[in-house]
């Protein structure tokens, strides 16, 4: 019975990756990425669909489009307490992307649509590593589709809102503690809805202020496929083919930002993000064929976090604009329930960016983000698994923006 309870617990861990602090993806515009992932107080282009719909109707011209992608190169290291044992991930490259299109049907009224990936990751540990009963590998994606409308009041104040359709999928593999070949594979899909709303205020030509709220979305996964490979003696208590349901909360975000242009060349910006992780209290995990895999609730007890950001932009001339920034992202994970699916540590990050404008209206955007997860001792008490973790992630990105 204890083995089956343990199996349930380790299977339940899969959803953490979808909403872990290290895997909330804000790479939704390369200008914003280059300036410390700050976007709330800016109206760069159609990427305001994500960062602040309230600033969407402030761009110059009638039409704005922005598309781009990033490559996530990550490395996680696990060190077992009191030993020389060490394991490293062999993660495939993640490729978050975005596409935004906006049109002003009137001088002050804009309608738009965006497609972007605010949650998603992949991780691959060695098949025989010490934590194989918790995770071997995982792939997930979450795509948001957001139609949006925005209005600009006299070039001073803007409001905007978008309706969000969230589409998610996940697949994971892990070992089971019954034999050398015992394993579990879980796959599932979910769709749900939310919204994104923002306000933008420009009291002077030099100062701009923005506030944005992205709602929580509860991803209700129903009828996911669970496949177990176990010895035949366990076939009645662990059905080889099964179904499962789970509810996965994607947390709300509230962002506050301000930017000040000291002159025509230099702009300084600050922003604070409130990530409402505390909504993730536990995981409800239900099998269609329970057998001895008793349905249960698994505690997570995440905490809300604040992310302070600072960044600067320097326009060298009409051809080149350069950006840099930094921020600190604290881990939301509970110390008792830290899992290796998402190694979410307190993280220091640095950013660089540049825009090349070869002709008026056309911009080539480049960005680079580097994250260092600070080494720390962590444990997952239900499985008595502990050790030291550290991470390093490099994320280059490229995009194109066009307006007329």
N, C-alpha and C positions, 0 to 999 in steps of 0.2 A: 504493500500500500504506500509506503514512504517513497518508493521509487516512482510510482505513478504520480504522486503529488509533486515530486520534484520535476517530472516531465512537464506537467502542466505549468509550473512556474517558469521554466526556461522557455517554453513555447510562447508564453505571454509576453516575453521581452521584445518581440519583434517590432512593436509599434513605437518604441522609444526613438528610433532613428528618425522617424518622420517629423518629430517635433523637438528633438534635442537641440540645445543652444548652439552647438557647433554646426548645425545643419539647417538653420533658418537662413535662406539664401536671399540676401538683399542686393544681388548683382543684377539690378534691373535697369541700369543705365551707366555707361562707361564714364560720362562726365561726373556723375555722382560718385561712382566708385573711386575715381582719381582724387576726389576732394574729401576722402574719409568716409565714403558712403553717406554723405549728407545730401539730401534732396528736398526737404520740406520747404526751405526758404528760397528756392530757385524756380525759374521757369525757363529751363534750357531749351526744351523741345517737347515732343509728344510723350517722352518718358515721364512727364508729370502725371500721367494716368496712374502710375503706381505710387510715386513719392508724395504727390499732393494734387489731387484733382482741382483744388481751389486755384492753383496757379496755371492751369492748362490754357486758359483763354488769353494769356499775356504774351505768347510768343509772337514774333513779327511775321506778317503774311497771313494767307488764308489756309494753307495746307502745311502740315508737318508730319514727317515720318521718321522713325528711328528703329533700326534693327541691329542686333548684335548677339554675341555669344562669348562665353568664357571657358577656359580649360582649368579644371580643379585637379591639382597634383598634390595629393596628401599622403602623409606617412605617420602612422601611429606606432608607438613603441610601448611594449609591456615588459616590465621587469618583476619577476616573482620575488616576494619578500624573503630576505635572508639567503638567497641562492644566486648563482650565476646565470640562471635560466632567463632568456630574453626572447621575445617574439615580436615580429614586425609585420605590418600589413603589406599586401601587394595589391593596392587598390587600383582598379581601372580608372581612367581619366573621366571625371564628371564633366558634363557639358551643359550647364544651364544656359538658357537663351531667352530672348525677348523680341517682340515686335509690336510697335505702337503706330497708330495712324489717327490723325486728328484733322478735322475740317471745320472752319468757321462758316456756319450758315448765315450768320450776321456778323457785323464788325465785332461785337462783344460776346457772341454766343458760339460755343464750340461743341461739337459732338465728336466722339472718338471711340475707338475700341483698342484693347491691348490684349496680347497673349504672352504670358510670362511664367516663370518657374520659381516660385518663392520657397518651395520645400523640395528636397530631393538629394539623394546621395547614393554612393555605392561603397562597399567595404569588403575586403577579402583577406581573411586570416588563413594561415596554413592549415591544412586539413587535420593535422595531428597536434595542433598547438594546445596549450594547457586549458584554454577556455573554449574548447570545441563543443562542449555541451551547452554553452551559452550561444555561440555563433560561429559559423564558418565563413559564410558570405551572405551579402544582402544587396539587392538592387531595388531602388524605389524612385518613383517620379511623381510629382504633383504639378499639374498644369492649371493655371488660372486663366479664364477668359473674362474680360471686364469691359462691357459697354459703358460709356461714361458721358456725362454732360456737364458743362461748366459755363459760368457767366462772369464777365469782367465789368465791375462797376467803376466807370470813369478812370480806369488805369490805376486805381488806388486799392480796391478791395475786390476779391474774387471768392466765389464759392463753387464747389464741384462735388459730384458724387458718382459712384459707379456701382453697378450690380455685378457681383462676382459669382461665376460658376467654377467650382473647384472639382477637378478630376484627378484621382489618385490611383496608383497601382503599386504593388509590392511583391517581391519574391525573396525568400530566404531559405538557406540550408544550414542545418546544424547536426551534430552527432548526438546519439542517444546512448545512455549508459547500460545497454543490455548486451552488446557484442561489438566487435571491431567494425562490423559493417552496418550497425543500426544507425538510422538517420531519419530526419524529418525534413519535409519540404512544404512550405506554405506559400500560397499565392492568392491574391485577392485584389478587388477593385472597389472603389467607392466614389460617389458623386454627391456634392451638397452645395449650399449656396451661402453667400454672405454679402458684405458691402464694404466700400472704401469711400470715405468722405473727408473733405479738407477745406480749410479756409486760408486765404493768402492776403496779406496786408502790406502795402507799400506806402508808408506815411511820408517818405521823402524819396528823392531820386537815388539816394545812397543806401537807405535802409530797407530791408524786406524781412518780413516775419511770416512764418507758416506753422500751421497745426494740422495734423492728419491723424485719422483714426481708421484702422483696418480691423474689421470685426472678427471675433472668434468664429471658426467654422468647425462643426462637429462632423467628422467623417465617419459615417455609420457603414461599416463594412458588413455585408450580409452574404452568406453563402460562399465564403472563401473556400478554396480547395486545400485540404490537408492530406498529405501522403506520407505514410510511415513505413519504413523498412525495419522490421523487427523479427526475432526468432518466432517460428510457428507456434511455440508454446504460449506466446503472448497475444496471439491473433484475436482472441475474444475480448481481452481487456484493452488492447490497442488496435482498433480497426485500421486496416491498411489504407482504406479510402474513407475520408471523413469530410465534413463541412464545419465551418465555424463562423461565428459572428463576433464583432468587436466594435467599440466606439472609440474613435481616436480624435481628441480635441486638438485643433490647430489654434494656438493662442492669439488673442487680440493684441494689437500694437497701438500705442499712442505716442506720437512723435511731436516734439517741439523744436523749432529751429529758427535761427536768425542769421542774416548775412549783411555785412557792411562793406560798401565799395569806397575805399579811401580815396581813390582817384579812378581814372579811366583804365588803369592797368591792374591794380591790386585789389582783391576782395578777400576778406576773412569771414569764415562761417563757423558757427557752433551749432550743435544739435544734441538733444537727449531723447533716447527711445525708452519707453516703458513697455517691457514685454511681460504680458500677464500669464506667466507660466503656471501660477498657482491653480489654474483651472484643471491641471492634470494631477488629480489626487490619487486615482487608482485606475486600473485597467479591468474592465469587465470582459471576460473571455468565455464564450459558450460554445461547446461542441454539440453538433447535431446528434451524434452517437456518443454518449458520454462514456459508456463502459466503466472502467475504473478511473478514467481521466475526469475526476470530479470537477464540475464547473466551479469557478472560484473568482474572487476579486484579488488583484495583486497590487499592493500599495506602491505609489510613485512619490507622492508628496513633494512635487516640485515647488519652487518658490519664485515669486516675481523677481525680475532683474531690471536694472537700469544700465544703459549703455551711453556714456558720454563720448562725444566726437568733436574733433576740431580739424579744420582744413583751410587751405588757402589756394587762391587762383591768381596767376600772373599772365596777363596778355602781353606777349612780347611785341607782336605786330599783327597785321591782318592775316598773316599766314599761320602763326603758331600761338597757342595758349597752353600753359603748363599748370599742373595742379599737384598738390601733395596733402596728406592728412594722416591722422592717427586716431585710434580709439581703444577702449578697454571694455571687454565683454566678460562679465562674471558668469560662472556656471550656475544653471538653475537646479542641478541635480541634487537630490538628497544624499547625504554622506552614507546612509545605510543601503541605498539602492542604486549604486553606480554600476553601469553595465558597459561592456566593451563593444556593443553594437554602435553606440555613438559615444566616442571618447570626448565628452564635453567638459573641458577644463577652463579655468580662468585664463583668458586669452588676451595678449597684447598684439595689436595689428597696426601695420603701416601701409600707406597707399601712395601710388604715383599715377599721374595721368597726363595726357596731352591730346590736344585737338589740332588737326591740320585742316586748313580751309583753302583748298586749291582754287575754288571759284566761289563767288557769292552764293550762299544757300546750301552748299554741299560741304559737309564736315566729316572727316575721318577721325574717329575717337579711339584712343588707346588707353588701357588701364592696366595696373598691376597691384595686386593685393597680396601681402604676406602676413600670415598669422602664426604666432608662436603660443601653443598651449603650455602653460607653466607646469613643470613636473610636480606631481602630487601623489600621495598614497591614497588609494581608493579601495572600496570593498562593496561586494554585493552579498549581504548577510544571508538571504534565504538559501543561497548555494554555497556559502562559506568560501567565496572566491575573492581574493584580494591581491593587491600588488601596486606597483608604481607605474604611472602612465605619463607620457609626454607626447606632444604632436607638433608637426610643422606642416604648413600648407602654403603652396604658391599658386596664385591664380592670375594668369595673364588674360586679357580680354581685348576684343576689337569689335568695332561697330561703325555703322554709317548713319548719318542723319541728313535729312534733306527737307527744305521748306521753300515755299514760294508765295 
